[in-house]
Amino acid sequence: MDRGHWKIVLSAVRRAARAVPRNRRLTFPDGLIVAMFLWGVAHDRPLRWACDRAHYGPVFRPRRLPSVSQFTRRVKTEPVQRILQRVHEQLARPGQITGLSYVDGKPLVVGVASKDPDAARGRVMGGWARGYKLHAFMTEDRRIPVFAVSPLNVHEMPVARQMLPHLPPFSPRMLLLADGNYDAADFHKDVDRHGGRLLCKPRGFARHEVTRRQMGRARRECLAVWSEQPGWAKVVYQQRIHAEGVWSNVTSYGGGLGPLPAFVRRLPRVRRWVGAKIILYHARLAARLTHAA
């Protein structure tokens, strides 16, 4: 990680740490623990690596470092998790979501010989695998304001319904694009109540009068668009390719979200690791915008 990106991360960590009540008796403050954790994740290294002074340089050099046992214990504590959440919120810049947005899932596969009991077997492109799945809402400017990590066998639509209340409000003209896995009447209703509209490929065109009445206004409008204006629907739906662009940006750089390392196993650890990678990704976006300005 270069100096510019790390400066953005460290500044966000310090602001978040000041906002979280701290225990003054602690020798190593929570902000330092968070910074060390993000430093290790940026270099794709385990927690033990971050406790070795030889692995720091002019970009980041703490005066004192905790022991491995202290560090691994503190990373799991509630104040550290709250600081990480605040850092994510700062860098993701949650505000009213306008224009187009996207919801999608990305598999995080573990090896076939892994003994991780939390890694589940589920479908991936080209067959089956074991691992986890990253679910994310993405904005038109390629931010990820809300995300979740689940075992790979968990369906995408119920997780999206759980994430939706945590999103900032939608603008009146916001359109959420998703694939056919998200085409469910309940999810259409949820997006409608949140102020937006869902455009996805229909899994079927219900014809029965009772079924169409029960599915709700939002899904009826979606079906009407695909039935009456299929050309327009296809043109707009093709914009969902930008969701793949977000995944590409998250993964395609040194220190990005690549395959899960062998030392990242069990659901809580995977969630912390993925959350840290998304924080680092947002720091890169912020640095890019600052450079462009």
N, C-alpha and C positions, 0 to 999 in steps of 0.2 A: 504494500500500500504506500502511495507516495505521500509527501508532506501535506499537500493541499487537501486530499481526501481525509487524512487522519485528523487534520485541524478541525474540519467540520464535525467529525465524529466526536472528538474530545470536547469541543465546545458544547455540543448537545448533551453529552454525558454530564458535564459540570452543571448546566442549567437544570437538568432533570434531578440531579443529586441534591441541589439546593431546595427543590420543591418537595422532596420526600423527607419526613422527619428522620433524624439520624441519632444513633446512640453515640454520645461523645466519649464513652469509655472504650470504644473500639480502637485498637491500635491502627488497623488498616480500614479506612472509610469505605463505605459501600461504593462510592464513585470510582475508587481505585480498582475494586474487584470487577466492576462492570467494564472498565477500560481494559484491564488485563484480559478478561474473557473475550472481548471483541478483537483485541490484538491477536490472540491465539486463533480465533475463528478466521480472521482475515488471512492468516498464514496456513490454514487447514491443519492445525496442530492440536493435540490433546491438551487437557488442562495442565498436566505436569510440565509441559513445554513452557508455558507462560510463567512458571515460577523460577526459571533459570535466568539470571541476569545476563548471561552471554547472548540471549536471544533478543536483546533490546539494543537500540542504537540512537543516533541523534534525532530521529523522528519522534521517538517515545522512549524515555528512560526514567522510570520511577525511582525515587530515592531509596525506598525500602520495599521488599517483596515478602508476602506471607509464605509460610511453608505450604507444601503440596496439600497436606491434610486440611489446613485452615482454608485454603483457597477453594478446594473442591466442596467443602462444607458450606462456605459462604455463598457460592454461586447459586445454591438451591434455595436460599432464604427469600422470604417474602419481600423485604425492602429492595433487594437486588432485582427481583422480577418486576417490581413497580417502577424502578428506574429504567429498566430495559423497555417497558411499555411506554413510558413517557418519551424516551428517546425515539422510539418508532413513531409516535404521534407527532413529534416535532418535525422529523425529517420527511414523513409522508405528507405533511401539510394538509390534514383533513379539513375540508371546507365544503361548501355546497358543490355537489357533483353536477356538472353541466355537459351538454352534448352527448357523445356516445360513451358508454362504459361497457365493460366485459366481465363475465364470470366464467372461470374455467378451472380445471383440475390438472395437476401434473404428478405423475407417479414418481416416487422416490424408492428405487428398488434396492434391496439388500441381496447378498449372495445366496446361492442355493444352499450352501452349507451353514448359513447363519442359524444360531440357536435362539435368536431373539423371540421371546414369546409374544411380544406385542406386534410383530410384523405379520400381517395377514396375507393370504393368497387372494389375488384379484386379477381382473383382466387388464392387460396393457396392449398397446399396439402390437399386433402380431402374435398374440397368445396370452399366456398367463405368467405371473411372477409373484414373488413375495416382497412385502415392504410396506411403505406408507404412501399417503397421497397428500399433496399440498393443494388446498382449495383457496382461491384468491379472487377478490373483486379488484378490477384494474380500471383505471381512468384513461381518458383519451390522451393525457400527457404522460402516460406510462408509469403512474404511481400505483402502489398497492396499499390502499388505506386499511383494508381489513383482510386477514387471511386466517386459515386454520389448518391444522395437520391432524390427520386421522389414519387409522390402519387402511390398507389398500382396498379392502373389501367393502368399505363404507360408500354408499351411493352419494353422488355429488349433490343432488337436489336437496335432500334434507339438511345437509351441512350449509348449503347456501341460504336456506330459510333461517337457520340459526344465526348466521353471520349478518343477515340483512338489517336487523334492528340496531346493530353497532355501526352502521354506515352513517356518514353525514347525510342530511336531507338531499333529496334529488330536486333538481330544478324542474319546472313544469314541462319542459320539452326534453327531458332526459330519456334516452333510449338505451336499454340494457340488452346486449347481444349475447347469446349463448347457444350451445349446440342442443341437439334433440334430447339429451339426457335431462335437461332442465324443463322440458315441456310438461308441466303439471298444473292443473287448475289452481291448486292451493298456492303455488309459487307465483303464478300470474296475479292472484289476488293480493299476495303480500307486496309485490312490487308496485301494484296499483295503489295500495294504502300508503306506501312510502313516497308516492308522488311521481313515479315513473311508469314506463311501459317496457314489457319484455318482448323481444322479437327473437324467436328461435324456430328451428325447423319443426313443424308439427309431427308428432308421432302418430297422428290419425286425425281425420276430419269427422267429428261426431255429427250425425244427422238427426238423431232422435230429438224431438222437441224438449223433453224433460232433461235430457243430458246437456243440451246446449244452454238451457236456462240455469242449471245447477253449476255449470263451469264458470260462470261469472262473466261480467262485461269485458274484462281485459283479454281473456283468452278468445272470446268471440271476435273481438277486433283483430287479434292476431290471425285467426283463421280466415277472417274476411280479407285481410291484406293478401295472404298467400293464395286465396281463391280468385279474387277479383283483380289484383295487381301483382301477378307473380313476377313480372319483370322488375318492377320497382323493389319488391321484397328481396329478390336475389341480389340486386345491386347493393342495397343497404347491408344485407347479410354478409356480403363478401368483405365488409369492413372488419369482420370478426378476425380476419387474418392478423390484425394488430395485436390481438391477445398472444398469438405465437411470437410476435415481435417482442412483447414484454418478457416472455419466457426466455427468448434468445438473449436479451439484454441482461437478465438476471444470471444467466449461466455462462455466457461466452466471454469471460475475461478471467485473468489470473486472480484467484481468491473468490470467484463467484460460486454460485450454488451448483456444484457438480454432483457426481454420485456420492452417496453418503459414505464417509470413511468408516473403516472397520470399528473404530472406537466410539462411533455415534450409534448407539442402540438403546432401545426402550423409548417409549413414547415421550416422556417428559424431556429427555435429553435431545431427542430429535426436534421437538418443538423449540427448545432454546437455540439449537444450532441453526435451524431454518430462520427463526426470528432474527438472529444476529446477521445472517447473510442478507436478509431483506433490509436491515438497517444499513449495512455497508453498501448495498445497491442504491438506496436512496441518497446516501452521501455522494456517490458518484454522479447521480442525477443533479444534485445541488451544485456540485463542483462544475459540471458541464454548463448549467445555467449561468453560474457566476462568470465563467470564462466567456460565454457568448455575450453577456452584457458588457 
